[in-house]
């Protein structure tokens, strides 16, 4: 029972790294050798259509998993395929009549499938978590190397699980330690790179400010921040200042309105006085124009004596 469990767990872990490598190897071993004899309900795993289809998907997996960025999408799509294949492989190999003579896994194929799915899902989660750390630490150049290492580990783990299942325990410990180191190292490198970028940006800003090449708003903002950090904040003083400012604004507003009202009244008085003076000046002209004028008299010329004497 233990040997069959270790065999099934090893193959399920291999499926968590690459779902189609253990599927192809188990199908070929069951078809061409007598070392693995699958139960009747899982004989379809050694059929040629399944083996050919698994080979096609294996070729796609080997290509897509080595492209930075595409490997994340591939891991997302394989989140269902790998646990499913892991459960089927565990149930098939643990129930094999050659690997182990125990009948527990033959009588409980559902339990075997669930255990295999859990193991494959755990390894898949570790792989999916470590790959972004590798890409971030290497700028994407480490994706092909990491994928090649995972494929080689999947092949080796499949063969070890079939021929030497006791070594599966050590393989599990080594995988756990490797995933932990990759994730933690990637996070530290990413954090260090961000710190170096922040330090470089701060140095460039300081040099720009020192040489006067920095933008005016950035200098004003930095000076304001430094002044705020140096001066202690006094909330009571701030409140009293704002209160005095509001009162001064209110009094100045009232005074401005009063001056405006007085100016309007003075202008109105001057306008009325000018209108009255204009009316008074116009009245004598009207009275003079209303009185009739006598026609002008022609001056009389005196007559001479010659004109007065009768002819």
C-alpha positions as CSV (number, residue, x, y, z in Angstrom):
1,X,0.0,0.0,0.0
2,X,2.8,2.4,0.9
3,X,4.8,1.7,-2.3
4,X,1.7,2.2,-4.4
5,X,0.9,5.4,-2.6
6,X,4.4,6.7,-3.1
7,X,4.3,5.8,-6.8
8,X,1.0,7.5,-7.3
9,X,2.1,10.6,-5.3
10,X,5.3,10.8,-7.4
11,X,3.5,10.6,-10.6
12,X,0.9,13.2,-9.4
13,X,3.7,15.5,-8.4
14,X,5.2,15.1,-11.9
15,X,1.9,15.9,-13.4
16,X,1.9,19.1,-11.3
17,X,5.0,20.2,-13.1
18,X,4.0,19.0,-16.5
19,X,0.7,17.2,-16.9
20,X,1.5,15.3,-20.1
21,X,4.9,13.8,-19.3
22,X,3.7,11.2,-16.8
23,X,0.6,10.6,-18.8
24,X,2.7,9.7,-21.9
25,X,5.2,7.6,-19.9
26,X,2.5,5.7,-18.0
27,X,0.6,5.0,-21.2
28,X,3.7,3.7,-23.0
29,X,4.8,1.6,-20.1
30,X,1.3,0.1,-19.7
31,X,1.1,-0.7,-23.5
32,X,4.5,-2.1,-24.2
33,X,5.7,-3.5,-20.8
34,X,4.2,-5.8,-18.2
35,X,5.5,-3.7,-15.3
36,X,2.3,-1.6,-15.1
37,X,-1.1,-3.3,-15.6
38,X,-3.9,-0.7,-15.4
39,X,-7.3,-1.6,-14.0
40,X,-10.1,-2.3,-16.4
41,X,-11.8,1.1,-15.9
42,X,-8.6,3.0,-16.8
43,X,-7.4,0.9,-19.8
44,X,-8.1,3.8,-22.1
45,X,-4.9,5.5,-20.9
46,X,-2.8,3.0,-22.9
47,X,-4.8,3.5,-26.1
48,X,-3.2,5.1,-29.1
49,X,-5.6,8.0,-29.4
50,X,-4.9,9.0,-25.8
51,X,-1.1,8.6,-26.3
52,X,-1.0,10.6,-29.5
53,X,-3.2,13.4,-28.1
54,X,-1.0,13.6,-25.0
55,X,2.1,13.8,-27.2
56,X,0.6,16.7,-29.2
57,X,-0.3,18.6,-26.0
58,X,3.1,17.8,-24.6
59,X,4.8,19.4,-27.6
60,X,2.7,22.6,-27.1
61,X,3.5,22.6,-23.4
62,X,7.2,22.4,-24.1
63,X,7.1,25.4,-26.4
64,X,4.6,27.7,-24.6
65,X,6.1,27.2,-21.1
66,X,9.4,28.6,-22.2
67,X,8.1,32.0,-23.4
68,X,8.1,34.8,-20.8
69,X,4.6,36.1,-20.2
70,X,3.0,33.2,-22.1
71,X,4.1,30.8,-19.3
72,X,1.8,32.7,-16.9
73,X,-1.2,32.2,-19.2
74,X,-0.2,28.6,-19.6
75,X,-0.1,28.0,-15.9
76,X,-3.5,29.6,-15.5
77,X,-5.0,27.3,-18.1
78,X,-3.2,24.3,-16.6
79,X,-4.7,25.0,-13.1
80,X,-7.5,22.5,-13.9
81,X,-5.7,20.1,-16.2
82,X,-2.8,19.3,-13.9
83,X,-4.8,18.4,-10.8
84,X,-7.2,16.3,-13.0
85,X,-4.4,14.4,-14.7
86,X,-2.7,13.9,-11.3
87,X,-5.8,12.4,-9.8
88,X,-6.2,10.0,-12.8
89,X,-2.6,9.0,-12.7
90,X,-2.6,8.3,-9.0
91,X,-5.7,6.2,-9.3
92,X,-4.3,4.3,-12.3
93,X,-0.9,3.5,-10.9
94,X,-1.8,3.0,-7.2
95,X,-4.5,0.4,-8.3
96,X,-2.0,-1.4,-10.6
97,X,-1.7,-5.1,-9.9
98,X,2.0,-5.1,-10.5
99,X,3.3,-2.1,-8.5
100,X,1.7,-3.2,-5.3
101,X,-0.4,-6.2,-4.3
102,X,-2.5,-4.1,-1.9
103,X,-6.2,-3.9,-2.7
104,X,-7.0,-0.7,-0.8
105,X,-6.5,1.7,-3.7
106,X,-8.3,-0.7,-6.0
107,X,-11.3,-0.7,-3.8
108,X,-11.2,3.1,-3.2
109,X,-10.4,4.7,-6.6
110,X,-12.2,7.9,-5.6
111,X,-9.9,8.4,-2.6
112,X,-6.9,7.8,-4.8
113,X,-8.1,10.3,-7.3
114,X,-8.7,13.0,-4.7
115,X,-5.2,12.4,-3.1
116,X,-3.6,12.6,-6.5
117,X,-5.4,15.8,-7.4
118,X,-4.4,17.5,-4.1
119,X,-0.7,16.5,-4.6
120,X,-0.7,17.8,-8.2
121,X,-2.5,21.0,-7.3
122,X,0.1,21.7,-4.5
123,X,3.0,21.2,-6.8
124,X,1.3,23.3,-9.5
125,X,0.8,26.2,-7.1
126,X,4.4,26.1,-6.1
127,X,5.5,26.2,-9.7
128,X,3.1,29.0,-10.6
129,X,4.3,31.0,-7.6
130,X,8.0,30.5,-8.3
131,X,7.9,31.3,-12.1
132,X,7.0,35.1,-11.6
133,X,9.9,35.3,-9.1
134,X,12.3,33.8,-11.6
135,X,11.1,36.1,-14.4
136,X,11.3,39.2,-12.2
137,X,14.8,38.3,-11.0
138,X,16.2,37.6,-14.4
139,X,14.1,39.9,-16.6
140,X,12.4,37.0,-18.3
141,X,15.6,35.4,-19.5
142,X,15.4,32.7,-16.9
143,X,12.0,31.4,-18.1
144,X,13.4,28.9,-20.6
145,X,16.0,27.5,-18.1
146,X,13.3,27.2,-15.4
147,X,11.0,25.4,-17.8
148,X,13.7,23.0,-18.9
149,X,14.5,22.3,-15.3
150,X,10.9,21.6,-14.5
151,X,10.5,19.3,-17.5
152,X,13.6,17.3,-16.5
153,X,12.4,17.1,-12.9
154,X,9.1,15.8,-14.1
155,X,10.7,13.0,-16.3
156,X,13.1,12.0,-13.5
157,X,10.3,12.0,-10.9
158,X,8.1,9.9,-13.1
159,X,10.8,7.3,-13.6
160,X,11.8,7.3,-9.9
161,X,8.1,6.9,-8.8
162,X,7.8,3.8,-11.1
163,X,11.1,2.1,-10.3
164,X,12.2,3.5,-6.9
165,X,9.2,4.9,-5.1
166,X,11.0,5.2,-1.8
167,X,13.0,8.1,-3.2
168,X,9.9,10.1,-3.8
169,X,10.0,11.4,-0.2
170,X,13.4,13.0,-0.8
171,X,12.2,14.4,-4.1
172,X,9.3,16.1,-2.3
173,X,11.6,17.6,0.3
174,X,14.0,18.9,-2.4
175,X,11.1,20.4,-4.4
176,X,9.7,22.2,-1.4
177,X,13.1,23.6,-0.5
178,X,13.7,24.7,-4.1
179,X,10.3,26.4,-4.4
180,X,10.9,28.2,-1.1
181,X,14.3,29.4,-2.1
182,X,13.2,30.6,-5.5
183,X,10.2,32.6,-4.1
184,X,12.1,34.2,-1.3
185,X,15.1,35.0,-3.4
186,X,13.0,36.5,-6.1
187,X,11.2,38.7,-3.6
188,X,14.4,39.9,-2.1
189,X,15.9,40.7,-5.4
190,X,12.8,42.5,-6.6
191,X,12.7,44.5,-3.3
192,X,16.4,45.4,-3.7
193,X,15.9,46.5,-7.3
194,X,13.1,48.8,-6.3
195,X,15.2,50.3,-3.5
196,X,18.1,50.9,-5.9
197,X,15.7,52.6,-8.4
198,X,14.3,54.8,-5.7
199,X,17.8,55.8,-4.5
200,X,18.8,56.6,-8.0
201,X,15.7,58.7,-8.6
202,X,16.3,60.6,-5.4
203,X,19.9,61.3,-6.3
204,X,18.9,62.6,-9.7
205,X,16.3,64.9,-8.2
206,X,18.8,66.1,-5.6
207,X,21.4,66.9,-8.4
208,X,18.7,68.7,-10.4
209,X,17.6,70.8,-7.5
210,X,21.2,71.6,-6.6
211,X,22.1,72.7,-10.1
212,X,18.8,74.7,-10.5
213,X,17.6,72.5,-13.4
214,X,14.7,71.1,-11.5
215,X,11.2,72.3,-12.1
216,X,9.9,75.2,-10.0
217,X,6.9,73.3,-8.7
218,X,9.1,70.4,-7.5
219,X,11.4,72.7,-5.7
220,X,8.5,74.6,-4.1
221,X,6.9,71.3,-3.1
222,X,10.1,70.0,-1.5
223,X,10.8,73.3,0.3
224,X,7.3,73.3,1.7
225,X,7.6,69.7,2.9
226,X,10.9,70.4,4.6
227,X,9.5,73.5,6.2
228,X,6.5,71.5,7.5
229,X,8.8,68.8,8.9
230,X,11.0,71.4,10.6
231,X,8.2,73.5,12.1
232,X,6.0,71.7,14.8
233,X,2.3,71.8,14.1
234,X,0.2,73.9,16.5
235,X,-3.4,73.1,15.9
236,X,-4.7,75.8,18.3
237,X,-2.6,78.5,16.7
238,X,-3.8,77.4,13.3
239,X,-7.4,77.6,14.4
240,X,-7.0,81.0,15.9
241,X,-5.2,82.2,12.8
242,X,-8.0,81.0,10.6
243,X,-10.6,82.6,12.9
244,X,-8.8,85.9,12.7
245,X,-8.5,85.6,8.9
246,X,-12.3,85.0,8.6
247,X,-13.1,87.9,10.9
248,X,-10.7,90.2,8.9
249,X,-12.2,89.1,5.7
250,X,-15.8,89.8,7.0
251,X,-14.9,93.2,8.3
252,X,-13.1,94.2,5.1
253,X,-16.1,93.0,3.1
254,X,-18.5,95.1,5.2
255,X,-16.3,98.2,4.9
256,X,-16.0,97.7,1.1
257,X,-19.8,97.4,0.8
258,X,-20.3,100.6,3.0
259,X,-17.8,102.6,0.9
260,X,-19.6,101.4,-2.3
261,X,-23.0,102.5,-0.9
262,X,-21.6,105.9,0.1
263,X,-20.0,106.4,-3.3
264,X,-23.3,105.5,-5.0
265,X,-25.2,108.0,-2.9
266,X,-22.6,110.8,-3.6
267,X,-22.7,110.1,-7.3
268,X,-26.5,110.1,-7.2
269,X,-26.5,113.5,-5.4
270,X,-24.1,115.1,-7.8
271,X,-26.2,113.8,-10.7
272,X,-29.4,115.3,-9.3
273,X,-27.7,118.7,-8.7
274,X,-26.3,118.8,-12.2
275,X,-29.7,118.0,-13.6
276,X,-31.4,120.7,-11.5
277,X,-28.8,123.3,-12.5
278,X,-29.3,122.4,-16.2
279,X,-33.1,122.8,-15.7
280,X,-32.7,126.2,-14.1
281,X,-30.4,127.5,-16.8
282,X,-32.9,126.4,-19.4
283,X,-35.9,128.3,-17.9
284,X,-34.8,132.0,-18.8
285,X,-34.1,131.1,-22.4
286,X,-37.6,129.7,-22.7
287,X,-39.2,132.9,-21.2
288,X,-37.2,135.1,-23.5
289,X,-38.2,133.1,-26.5
290,X,-42.0,133.3,-25.5
291,X,-42.2,137.3,-25.5
292,X,-43.1,138.9,-28.9
293,X,-40.5,141.2,-30.5
294,X,-41.5,144.5,-32.2
295,X,-40.3,144.8,-35.8
296,X,-37.3,147.1,-36.2
297,X,-38.1,150.7,-37.3
298,X,-36.3,152.1,-40.2
299,X,-34.6,155.5,-39.5
300,X,-36.2,158.6,-41.1
301,X,-34.0,160.8,-43.2
302,X,-34.7,164.6,-42.8
303,X,-36.2,166.4,-45.8
304,X,-34.5,169.4,-47.4
305,X,-36.2,172.7,-48.1
306,X,-36.3,172.1,-51.8
307,X,-38.4,169.1,-51.3
308,X,-40.8,170.9,-49.0
309,X,-41.4,173.9,-51.4
310,X,-44.4,173.5,-53.8
311,X,-43.5,173.4,-57.5
